[in-house]
């Protein structure tokens, strides 16, 4: 698995976005002519129900005191 960081701006809520990258080379030298990934955006929604409920708060609360690292940011 390869990780790529893409900074986003102007993403509205809620929607599904698709990021497409071309001519990508990672730090290990692996090359791909095209890479794409989609994700749903819903501010406050973390459990893939496409709604914001108390369950979202229950899932996020234990994470609030953890240090942010590349592995902990991927868990959410």
CNS distance restraints for C-alpha pairs under 8 A (distance, minus, plus):
assign (resid   2 and name CA) (resid  26 and name CA) 7.59 0.50 0.50
assign (resid   4 and name CA) (resid  26 and name CA) 7.98 0.50 0.50
assign (resid  12 and name CA) (resid  41 and name CA) 7.86 0.50 0.50
assign (resid  13 and name CA) (resid  41 and name CA) 6.05 0.50 0.50
assign (resid  13 and name CA) (resid  42 and name CA) 5.44 0.50 0.50
assign (resid  13 and name CA) (resid  43 and name CA) 6.49 0.50 0.50
assign (resid  14 and name CA) (resid  40 and name CA) 7.51 0.50 0.50
assign (resid  14 and name CA) (resid  41 and name CA) 5.37 0.50 0.50
assign (resid  14 and name CA) (resid  42 and name CA) 4.74 0.50 0.50
assign (resid  14 and name CA) (resid  43 and name CA) 7.39 0.50 0.50
assign (resid  15 and name CA) (resid  40 and name CA) 5.92 0.50 0.50
assign (resid  15 and name CA) (resid  41 and name CA) 5.37 0.50 0.50
assign (resid  15 and name CA) (resid  42 and name CA) 7.03 0.50 0.50
assign (resid  16 and name CA) (resid  38 and name CA) 6.82 0.50 0.50
assign (resid  16 and name CA) (resid  39 and name CA) 5.61 0.50 0.50
assign (resid  16 and name CA) (resid  40 and name CA) 4.27 0.50 0.50
assign (resid  16 and name CA) (resid  41 and name CA) 5.95 0.50 0.50
assign (resid  17 and name CA) (resid  38 and name CA) 5.53 0.50 0.50
assign (resid  17 and name CA) (resid  39 and name CA) 5.59 0.50 0.50
assign (resid  17 and name CA) (resid  40 and name CA) 6.39 0.50 0.50
assign (resid  17 and name CA) (resid  41 and name CA) 7.39 0.50 0.50
assign (resid  18 and name CA) (resid  36 and name CA) 6.79 0.50 0.50
assign (resid  18 and name CA) (resid  37 and name CA) 5.59 0.50 0.50
assign (resid  18 and name CA) (resid  38 and name CA) 4.16 0.50 0.50
assign (resid  18 and name CA) (resid  39 and name CA) 6.57 0.50 0.50
assign (resid  19 and name CA) (resid  36 and name CA) 5.41 0.50 0.50
assign (resid  19 and name CA) (resid  37 and name CA) 5.50 0.50 0.50
assign (resid  19 and name CA) (resid  38 and name CA) 6.34 0.50 0.50
assign (resid  20 and name CA) (resid  34 and name CA) 7.06 0.50 0.50
assign (resid  20 and name CA) (resid  35 and name CA) 5.72 0.50 0.50
assign (resid  20 and name CA) (resid  36 and name CA) 4.23 0.50 0.50
assign (resid  20 and name CA) (resid  37 and name CA) 6.78 0.50 0.50
assign (resid  21 and name CA) (resid  34 and name CA) 5.73 0.50 0.50
assign (resid  21 and name CA) (resid  35 and name CA) 5.13 0.50 0.50
assign (resid  21 and name CA) (resid  36 and name CA) 6.18 0.50 0.50
assign (resid  22 and name CA) (resid  32 and name CA) 7.42 0.50 0.50
assign (resid  22 and name CA) (resid  33 and name CA) 5.34 0.50 0.50
assign (resid  22 and name CA) (resid  34 and name CA) 4.54 0.50 0.50
assign (resid  22 and name CA) (resid  35 and name CA) 6.41 0.50 0.50
assign (resid  23 and name CA) (resid  31 and name CA) 7.01 0.50 0.50
assign (resid  23 and name CA) (resid  32 and name CA) 5.79 0.50 0.50
assign (resid  23 and name CA) (resid  33 and name CA) 4.32 0.50 0.50
assign (resid  23 and name CA) (resid  34 and name CA) 6.14 0.50 0.50
assign (resid  24 and name CA) (resid  31 and name CA) 5.60 0.50 0.50
assign (resid  24 and name CA) (resid  32 and name CA) 5.27 0.50 0.50
assign (resid  24 and name CA) (resid  33 and name CA) 6.26 0.50 0.50
assign (resid  24 and name CA) (resid  34 and name CA) 7.00 0.50 0.50
assign (resid  24 and name CA) (resid  35 and name CA) 7.39 0.50 0.50
assign (resid  25 and name CA) (resid  29 and name CA) 5.74 0.50 0.50
assign (resid  25 and name CA) (resid  30 and name CA) 5.43 0.50 0.50
assign (resid  25 and name CA) (resid  31 and name CA) 4.42 0.50 0.50
assign (resid  25 and name CA) (resid  32 and name CA) 6.58 0.50 0.50
assign (resid  26 and name CA) (resid  30 and name CA) 5.50 0.50 0.50
assign (resid  26 and name CA) (resid  31 and name CA) 6.77 0.50 0.50
assign (resid  41 and name CA) (resid  45 and name CA) 7.96 0.50 0.50
assign (resid  42 and name CA) (resid  46 and name CA) 7.95 0.50 0.50
assign (resid  42 and name CA) (resid  50 and name CA) 6.95 0.50 0.50
assign (resid  42 and name CA) (resid  51 and name CA) 7.70 0.50 0.50
assign (resid  44 and name CA) (resid  52 and name CA) 6.02 0.50 0.50
assign (resid  44 and name CA) (resid  56 and name CA) 6.98 0.50 0.50
assign (resid  45 and name CA) (resid  49 and name CA) 7.54 0.50 0.50
assign (resid  45 and name CA) (resid  50 and name CA) 6.61 0.50 0.50
assign (resid  45 and name CA) (resid  51 and name CA) 6.05 0.50 0.50
assign (resid  45 and name CA) (resid  52 and name CA) 4.89 0.50 0.50
assign (resid  45 and name CA) (resid  53 and name CA) 7.67 0.50 0.50
assign (resid  45 and name CA) (resid  56 and name CA) 6.05 0.50 0.50
assign (resid  46 and name CA) (resid  52 and name CA) 7.86 0.50 0.50
assign (resid  46 and name CA) (resid  56 and name CA) 5.64 0.50 0.50
assign (resid  46 and name CA) (resid  59 and name CA) 7.51 0.50 0.50
assign (resid  46 and name CA) (resid  60 and name CA) 7.75 0.50 0.50
assign (resid  46 and name CA) (resid  76 and name CA) 6.94 0.50 0.50
assign (resid  47 and name CA) (resid  55 and name CA) 7.82 0.50 0.50
assign (resid  47 and name CA) (resid  56 and name CA) 6.30 0.50 0.50
assign (resid  47 and name CA) (resid  59 and name CA) 7.89 0.50 0.50
assign (resid  52 and name CA) (resid  56 and name CA) 6.33 0.50 0.50
assign (resid  53 and name CA) (resid  57 and name CA) 7.27 0.50 0.50
assign (resid  54 and name CA) (resid  58 and name CA) 6.42 0.50 0.50
assign (resid  55 and name CA) (resid  59 and name CA) 6.27 0.50 0.50
assign (resid  56 and name CA) (resid  60 and name CA) 6.24 0.50 0.50
assign (resid  57 and name CA) (resid  61 and name CA) 5.83 0.50 0.50
assign (resid  58 and name CA) (resid  62 and name CA) 7.43 0.50 0.50
assign (resid  59 and name CA) (resid  63 and name CA) 7.70 0.50 0.50
assign (resid  60 and name CA) (resid  64 and name CA) 6.68 0.50 0.50
assign (resid  62 and name CA) (resid  66 and name CA) 7.94 0.50 0.50
assign (resid  67 and name CA) (resid  72 and name CA) 7.70 0.50 0.50
assign (resid  68 and name CA) (resid  72 and name CA) 5.88 0.50 0.50
assign (resid  68 and name CA) (resid  73 and name CA) 6.18 0.50 0.50
assign (resid  69 and name CA) (resid  73 and name CA) 6.04 0.50 0.50
assign (resid  70 and name CA) (resid  74 and name CA) 6.43 0.50 0.50
assign (resid  71 and name CA) (resid  75 and name CA) 6.70 0.50 0.50
assign (resid  72 and name CA) (resid  76 and name CA) 7.29 0.50 0.50
